[in-house]
Amino acid sequence: MTKTNARRPFFGRMYPRMARALDEGGMAGRRRDLLAGLTGEVVEVGAGHGVNFALYPAEVTRLVAVEPEPRLREQARIAGAGATISVEVVPGLADRLPPADHSVDAVVFCLVLCSLPDVGAALAEARRVLKPGGQVRFLEHVRAGTPAMVRVQRVLDATVWPHLAGGCHTGRDTLAEIERAGFTLEDVERFLLPEARTPFSFHVLGAATLRV
């Protein structure tokens, strides 16, 4: 049997609270920017409790929301039932997505690439399911911009933080991973949230298309 669940009870309880605090600090507007202009069939990888569902444009005809954590997935199903677009919440993992080859218009990663055990495998799977000309949209926290803060991130990532935060790593070079997977970056914005410089403040928002 293919594994589609990843039970993280502590993270499943805490993540909605963490997401709410981030949104109150300004992340809600960034989520809206992430999803603006999407059309057709979309896959959201690691959809959590469905916090993004209300922000998808009406032009999205079908959203497949993949979430491996059972507690979060059940909350996402409730959120999906109340959404104004068609949402199908399914179990699954980032490196084994349900859609067929070349069948979707966009793949969305929102604060999830930091926590995956194999970012390259997830991006390769995004390549597989995307139609020609399809996009990856991403909103992620990433490696800091200063050597001193990078050192702090490395210490956190090698010790306690991934165990507390569902596998999250603060210092991944996500843009390099996306380019390495065969995508061309577009409209990338770097920003701090919160604005105070902490190991968790460095974010990127953007889109990428498959290189021909």
SULLIN-V768630 format. One line per field, one symbol per residue. ss: DSSP state (h for helix, s for strand, l for the rest). psi: psi as a letter, one per 30 degrees, with the letter a starting at -180 (. if undefined). Layout:
# SULLIN-V768630
ss: ???
psi: ???
This chain:
# SULLIN-V768630
ss: llllllllhhhhhhhhhhhhhhhhhhhhhhhhhhhllllsssssslllllllhhhllllssssssslllhhhhhhhhhhhhlllllssssllsllslllllllsssssssllhhhlllhhhhhhhhhhhsssssssssssslllllhhhhhhhhhhhhllhhhhlllllllllhhhhhhhllsssssssssslllllllllsssssssssll
psi: kkkfkjjieeeeeeeeeeeeeeefgffeeeeeeefkfklbkkkkkhfbggffeffklffjfkkjjkjfjeeeeeeeeeeefglfljkjkllllfgikellkhflflkkjjhefffkfjeeeeeeeeeefklkflkkkkjlkaklgkeeeeeeeeeeffceeeefhhgkkfgkieeeeeefgglkkkhkkklkjlfkjlfgfjlkkalklkk.
